Amino acid sequence: MKSAKKILSIRIIITLSLLVLGSMIYWWHRVEIKSAQIAKSNNSEFYLLDPARFLYKDENLVTNIEPLRQFLKSLPEREKDKADISIYFEVLTTGANISVNPDLALWPASLAKLPIGMVIMKKVETGKLSLDQKIVYTKDDQTVEELSSEFHQVGQSYSVKELLEKLLLDSSNSAYHMLKRQTTPEDQQTIVQEVGLEALFTAEGKVSAKEYSRLFRSLYLASYLNPDNSQFLLGLMKNSTYQKDLKAGLPPDISFSHKWGENAYYKVYSDSGIVYANNRPYLIGVLVQTKFGDTGESKDYADSIMREVSERAYKYVSNK
């Protein structure tokens, strides 16, 4: 009897030992597989390189942009009697870029609205505001251009989300004033420090196409706002119905998250954003200050220049 119990105990011990050993072998094998997967995904042979480099196929990594560079660089000379032009272009997957008149700063017009939108979203992100929070429209928020707008009625309340939509989609000056009232100089300084925007605005309040592109790059990389809020703002700007300027040079099925603006008094017209070309996203921004006397002629001219730049850039990137 004791012998049988002893044999049973030995069998149980052996069985348990085998189970433990089997589990160890199984988990060891899983660790090896996982390690191999990590090594492969990180391409550890190239551990000094950007890991994102291996997320794109080689044929989608546009690096040679010299023909496009020559064309864009020729524009200021070609158009010198008609306008001053600042252009910035950058392939987001490789960093290959082109700066045309990078030191030429022009009045930003409605481009100035995006930084305020980003600061507001940072306050939402940190719990100081919410997208549903209501803001009262006051007489001080009225602008001459929007006095007849049904959206803006003194005494009525509008949510932060509604105001962001009006700010970025319609370039509403009233929405700009209402949202700016919710920020402090300290709030505005956060975006300067975290995105590196010390040189965004000159002492006169002007911007260049190159410096302005930092805003869109920070949204694309979700470096200032978290991914949810970066996606939210880019999604708003992607839904813009504005079909002129750079948008006019793109196929209708290509997404373009952008901010446009115009200042008829200074005859400055601008557009900047991210073109989501198939597997080849790129930054593009153009600022044009015309030398025409007629405002209508100035606008038509700026539209044509931006359309030409956009068509050339998209055709070059998509055909590489």
Stockholm file with secondary structure:
# STOCKHOLM 1.0

chainA/1-320         MKSAKKILSIRIIITLSLLVLGSMIYWWHRVEIKSAQIAKSNNSEFYLLDPARFLYKDENLVTNIEPLRQFLKSLPEREKDKADISIYFEVLTTGANISVNPDLALWPASLAKLPIGMVIMKKVETGKLSLDQKIVYTKDDQTVEELSSEFHQVGQSYSVKELLEKLLLDSSNSAYHMLKRQTTPEDQQTIVQEVGLEALFTAEGKVSAKEYSRLFRSLYLASYLNPDNSQFLLGLMKNSTYQKDLKAGLPPDISFSHKWGENAYYKVYSDSGIVYANNRPYLIGVLVQTKFGDTGESKDYADSIMREVSERAYKYVSNK
#=GR chainA/1-320 SS CHHHHHHHHHHHHHHHHHHHHHHHHHHHHHHHHHHHHHHHHHTGGGTTSCGGGGGSCGGGCCCCCHHHHHHHHHHHHHTTTTEEEEEEEEETTTCCEEEESTTCCBCCGGGGHHHHHHHHHHHHHTTSSCTTCEEECCGGGCCGGGTTCSSCCTTCEEEHHHHHHHHHHSCCHHHHHHHHTTCCHHHHHHHHHHHTCTTTSCTTSCBCHHHHHHHHHHHHHTSSSCHHHHHHHHHHHHTCCCCSGGGGGSCTTSCEEEEEEEETTTTEEEEEEEECCTTCCEEEEEEEEECCSCHHHHHHHHHHHHHHHHHHHHHHHHHC
#=GC SS_cons         CHHHHHHHHHHHHHHHHHHHHHHHHHHHHHHHHHHHHHHHHHTGGGTTSCGGGGGSCGGGCCCCCHHHHHHHHHHHHHTTTTEEEEEEEEETTTCCEEEESTTCCBCCGGGGHHHHHHHHHHHHHTTSSCTTCEEECCGGGCCGGGTTCSSCCTTCEEEHHHHHHHHHHSCCHHHHHHHHTTCCHHHHHHHHHHHTCTTTSCTTSCBCHHHHHHHHHHHHHTSSSCHHHHHHHHHHHHTCCCCSGGGGGSCTTSCEEEEEEEETTTTEEEEEEEECCTTCCEEEEEEEEECCSCHHHHHHHHHHHHHHHHHHHHHHHHHC
//
